[in-house]
């Protein structure tokens, strides 16, 4: 038997050379895609809309009813592979 004690010292910043950005795949469950429940990342796949002012709401109503084109963006998460 042995005893191990670990103390976290987060005062020292992580060097930028140690941080790697990994791409996150889009979440598309069946029937549209093949994503599983464990593929969902709450911090990456949840989209928030900015709060709209009264002027922006009126502009939206004046449109011809056509939805805005959604531009897909590649999402990344920062990881530390050597930890």
SVG drawing of the C-alpha trace seen along z (x, -y; Angstrom):
<svg xmlns="http://www.w3.org/2000/svg" viewBox="-43 -51 48 53">
<polyline fill="none" stroke="black" stroke-width="0.4" points="0.0,0.0 1.1,-3.5 -0.2,-7.0 -0.2,-9.7 -1.0,-13.4 -1.3,-15.9 -1.5,-19.7 -2.8,-21.8 -0.8,-24.9 -2.6,-26.9 -0.8,-30.2 1.7,-29.4 0.2,-30.1 0.2,-27.3 2.6,-28.0 0.7,-28.7 2.9,-26.1 1.3,-23.3 -2.3,-24.2 -3.7,-22.4 -6.9,-23.3 -8.9,-20.2 -11.8,-20.5 -15.3,-19.6 -17.6,-17.8 -21.2,-19.1 -23.8,-17.3 -26.3,-15.6 -28.3,-12.8 -30.2,-10.2 -32.0,-10.4 -30.0,-13.4 -26.6,-12.2 -24.7,-9.5 -23.9,-11.4 -24.4,-9.6 -25.4,-11.1 -21.8,-11.2 -20.7,-13.3 -22.7,-16.3 -20.6,-19.0 -22.7,-21.5 -20.2,-24.3 -19.6,-23.9 -23.0,-22.9 -25.3,-25.3 -25.9,-28.5 -27.0,-31.7 -28.9,-34.5 -28.0,-38.1 -30.7,-40.1 -32.6,-42.1 -33.6,-45.7 -37.0,-47.1 -35.5,-48.4 -34.0,-45.0 -37.3,-43.2 -39.1,-45.6 -36.5,-45.0 -37.0,-41.3 -40.7,-41.6 -40.2,-43.7 -38.3,-41.0 -40.0,-38.9 -40.3,-35.9 -37.1,-34.4 -34.9,-32.8 -31.3,-34.2 -28.6,-32.0 -26.7,-30.1 -23.0,-30.0 -21.5,-26.9 -18.4,-27.6 -15.8,-25.1 -15.7,-24.8 -12.6,-24.1 -11.8,-23.1 -8.5,-23.7 -6.8,-20.7 -3.6,-19.9 -2.4,-16.6 0.7,-16.3 -1.2,-16.4"/>
</svg>
